[in-house]
Amino acid sequence: MSLTAPRIACVNVPALPLQALLREHPDWKNAPVAVVDKDKPQGIIQWVNERARIDRLLPGMRYATGLSLSRNLRAGAVAETDIAETVDLLARRLWCFSPRIEPSYREPGVFWLDASGLKKVYPSFERWAEAIHGDLLEVGFDAIVAVGFSRFGSYAAAMSHGESIVFQHAQQERAHLRTVPIDRLGLDRKLRDMLLKLGVDTLGAFIDLPASGIRKRFGPEAHELHQMAQGCGWSPIDPQPLLEPVEQKTLLDYAETNAARLLGIIAPLLRGVLAELCTRQEALTSLRFSLLLDNKRKQSEGLSPASPTLDARQLLSLIRLRLETLSIAAGVVEVHIRAEGVRAPQEQLDLFREAPRRNREAIRHAFATIRAELGNDAIVRARLYEGHLPDARFAWEPLDHMAAPSTVAISESPTRPMVRRLHTPPLPLPPRARHEPDGWLIAGVGEGPVEESIGPHIVSGGWWRKEIERAYYYVRTRRGRWLWIYYDLKRRRWFLQGEVQ
């Protein structure tokens, strides 16, 4: 391991989203697998495994095209938040091998490491590369490590080689660079296909093209690639800052054993931790709190939210549940909390975003509480259907989630929508007097007699099952209530079907 020549390494976790997908579906291991931007026939293939490449599948193809080439193709979409969390996880692992690490946000799974000055830690670059490969394998990711003398040379080797490689001198790296296939690099699909049609299938053939016409003929991306392949046009490593977990602690004047008071002590510490994570544009993924007892023993507990969050109320609820299950043998004299985070979604960091009028998260929690207490069918919505009778034109179905509110334009003289409330089954009404000297008291004395009637609207049919013949009316009482009633000619009775409000 030379101390004079600066060395740079590229760690490539091939098709990082693909490996994450295979971790979720281990039964797909021996099948051709692809990651698509959306799980639909028109979705674009973004990453493929070696088995899919054997079947001539390449990134940029449509999912439907891939299925036509390989009927055994398995595919799925991976969320961007999951990819970002995985990149952060791998970066934290790589910090154990080099203090200067730059992840590629253009190609998830590619990292550049400063490999200089490690002679006293590892006897050779080969041992160093093996240690990195083994460490990432422990968390379920296969990686290729290429140690070279330039950013692009190590990158091209890591992208094209099947296993880790260490170049002993710059000429060896340069010779290998010329043999790298074009389709192994993260090129735009159109540029890749254009070069392949021209017979330019290796970086060596591409480097030999005259530099003067690259930009004009192939565009700025090809020009940038040509410059980097020639050893110019790429800036040095821009390392990601090494971020340690956020920690806070407090000493107690008196030993504390009450869980509720301990929660009150932890609350300001937690808010301080979340504030620090927010300044680092991170959200909390795991939290560990330690309680030092007055008998010199330490009790540590860890918890993780369902997803990265900066919501103190949610985290305090989890801490409270954990504290209630603890059996504290002695009084607590010191509380220490330690939090780790990942890059937070923009909506969590946008502290000045206008708060929505509806708290959708609160709605979901309220729905879950109601279902837990009253059953899964407690919250329903009406679904319209084709039917002959009014009460057969809709049905109730469970409401799984609240739809987003829609914006409706309001005219200068808005009219309030009429709401029709239905009774299922219809309510029987008192018989109607033949002469009605004082009016029909359809809704009781308090509502007064019927003063207006609209109808009849005849609904008949059902002869194929059970013949029905009804005469519907809208009637208005003296106090202004509009009732929807009908007279069943077969049963010779009046019924209250509903009310218009």
ABEGO torsion letter per residue (X at the ends): XBAABBBBBBBBBBGAAAAAAAAABAAAAABBBBBBABBBAABBBABBBAAAAAAGBBBGBBAAAAAAABAABBBBBBBAAAAAAAAAAAAAAAAAABABBBBBAABBGBBBBBABGAAAABABAAAAAAAAAAAAAAAGBBBBBBBBABAAAAAAAAAABABBBBBABAAAAAAAAAABBAAABBBBAAAAAAAAAAGBABAAAAAABBAAAAAAAAEAAAAAAAAAAAGBGBBBBBBBBBBBBBBBBBBBABBBABAAAAAAAAAAAAAAAAAAAAAAGBBBABBBBBBBBAAGBBBBBBBBBABBBABAAAAAAAAAAAAAABBBABBBABBBBBBBBBBBBAAAABAABBBBABBAAAAAAAAAAAAAAAEAAABBBBBBBBBABAAAABBBBBBABBBBBBBBBBBABBBBBBBBBBBOBBBBBBBBBAAGAAEBBAAEAAAEBBABBBOBBBBBEGAAABBBBBBBBBBBBAAGBBBBBBBBAAAGBBBBABBBX
